[in-house]
């Protein structure tokens, strides 16, 4: 007896390695061969590439933040207590 691929109800096995077939296979002995085992986790090369990508993204975000932060502080003008700062706007009365 051959099992057609379309008759398999789930394309992946559950956590116990079970596949579910249609009702036409009830009370029949079915032998299933394992043709491939795939890892659920990424391999070391994929992890290393993802880490490098994340590190570069973090550096880029840091550079952008520093630039925007500097621009924001500069737009505020001099702070109180800094030489040349006049809180009254030039009125010495």
CORWOHU-V830148 format. One record per pair of residues at least 24 apart in sequence whose ideal C-beta (glycine too) atoms are under 10 Angstrom apart, sorted by the first residue. I is the first residue (numbers start at 1). J is the second residue. D is the distance in Angstrom with one decimal. If there is no record, write none. Layout:
BEGIN
<<I & J & D> <I & J & D>>
END
This chain:
BEGIN
<<1 & 25 & 8.1> <1 & 28 & 6.7> <1 & 29 & 8.7> <1 & 30 & 7.5> <1 & 31 & 9.4> <3 & 28 & 9.7> <3 & 30 & 6.3> <3 & 31 & 9.2> <3 & 32 & 7.7> <8 & 32 & 9.3> <12 & 38 & 9.4>>
END
